[in-house]
Amino acid sequence: MASGDPRQTSEMPRQNSWRSMMLPFQAHGPNGEKLSPEIRLEQMRMLVEAQQLPLPYAFPLLMIPYAACFIGRVEWYWLAVPVVLVFLANWFNRRTLEAFAEAHPTVADVAYWERRFVLTCTFFAVSMASTAYFFWVPDSYVLQSYVITTLLVVLAPICLITSCYLPAFYATVLPIVGVACIQIAIYANALHAVLAGVLVVFTILLAQLTARLNRIMLHSITLREDKSGLIEQLFKAKRDSDAARARAEEANRAKSHFLANMSHELRTPLNAIIGFSEVMASEIFGKHAIPTYKEYAHDINRSGQHLLGLINDVLDLSRIEAGRFQITEEEVDIAQLAEDCRRIVEIRAQAQRVHLAAEFETGLPVVYGDARALRQTWINLLTNAVKFSPPDSTVLMFGRLEESGELRFGVHDNGPGIAEGEIEKVLQAFTQGASGLAQPGKGSGLGLSIVKGLLAVHGGRFELKSALGKGTQAECVMPPQRLRTKRQMARSA
């Protein structure tokens, strides 16, 4: 049956109520399921809170005027018995409530406190039910009705107080109703039989109403437990996140310290290697006896230059990721800077028979940024484009002003391209696409990630567009606030 079926909502509560009535002294839910110790403990806490009355001994004191109504019809010592029992039951109940509050019970103590609460409720029920025996006047229907009515009136607050915990409800209601029915049934006439039947039906109705209230409270407790569990999970996740962040910050500090030390330790001997290899390759102090040594010196110099560039790239990337990359802002002509970088890469492009072309709009605004960072951006983009371009192809350098006021510049090549699924991958540090992996030893996988970081420092962004067999478009975008027109430059001057 679907959860939204109206027949379910009308039939199930009736079945649940009867099932609850059949399990009076067991810790079961309205559907007969076994309640967890946590929920049972929460039910007992609610029972304790429900009995926190401003006048805890008001009810026992009411027994005195109640008993006084039977003076002259019942012996005084019989009248005193229910009064004393009610006072003792109330005292025992208060001690149980205080002990529960002081003990701060846990899940392991649930069984003990369940027995104690049931015993306390049973004692109170017996003390109240004793009035049906000691206050009973056989020849006065008026006083008999008074006793029965009083017991029924007492059942109303009992149902409200114990509705949160069904074992307490049944331990209190059943003795009272049972003694009253027995006392009525003694007469064995039709009137008393009808009265006993009405009392039983009334008790069944009370049980059904109490079961409904208990089901609502169980739902509330479950929601509260779920909320507490979610809050605890959130706090645990936050603690784990804080601990992970602390470990990451510690690792980042260790990395920065390591790179700072290694920068000095590596660059000092590396510069010596590069310098001496240049001296040996240029044969300043005389020609080599064996020409192969000169080739070895050139190889050492190239390897040293490559390693020095890699170290510089790692240090730059580390500073960018740590947010400590400092830029020196100045006015930079992006087209002129591109031409300077083109001449640097020209020799390598000619060696691979790659033509470098430029296409810049006239009147482009200057960029207010770090010239060294922008130069490195151009060199990285050109180097990548030349490296992956086939012979006799063209690499286009461009720059234009967008309608949005942004400056877009970059490099387009006709190389093998990058698969759509690898575009995000190649923008990560030390990662290359399939084309880069096919040419081992030609790169470290840092070029594009450094370009992306340098543009982010300027408030810009890097866009990489490519498809297999259709070349690659590496485009940089500078925001309008980084641009200066000729008029603005003249005004600032």
Secondary structure, DSSP 4 states (H G I P E B T S, - for coil): --TT-HHHHHHHHHHHHHHHHT-TTS-B-TTSPBPPHHHHHHHHHHHHHHT--SSTTHHHHHHHHHHHTTBTTB-HHHHHHHHHHHHHHHHHHHHHHHHHHHH---GGGHHHHHHHHHHHHHHHHHHHHTHHHHS--TT-HHHHHHHHHHHHHHHHHHHHHHTT-HHHHHHHHHHHHHHHHHHHHTT-SHHHHHHHHHHHHHHHHHHHHHHHHHHHHHHHHHHHHHHHHHHHHHHHHHHHHHHHHHHHHHHHHHHHHHHHHHHHHHHHHHHHHHHHHHHHHHTTT---SSHHHHHHHHHHHHHHHHHHHHHHHHHHHHHHHTT-----EEEE-HHHHHHHHHHHHHHHHHHTTEEEEEEE-TTPPEEEEEHHHHHHHHHHHHHHHHHHSPTTEEEEEEEEE-TTS-EEEEEEE-SS---GGGHHHHTSTT---HHHHTSTTS--S-HHHHHHHHHHHTT-EEEEEE-TTS-EEEEEEE-GGGEE-HHHHHHH-
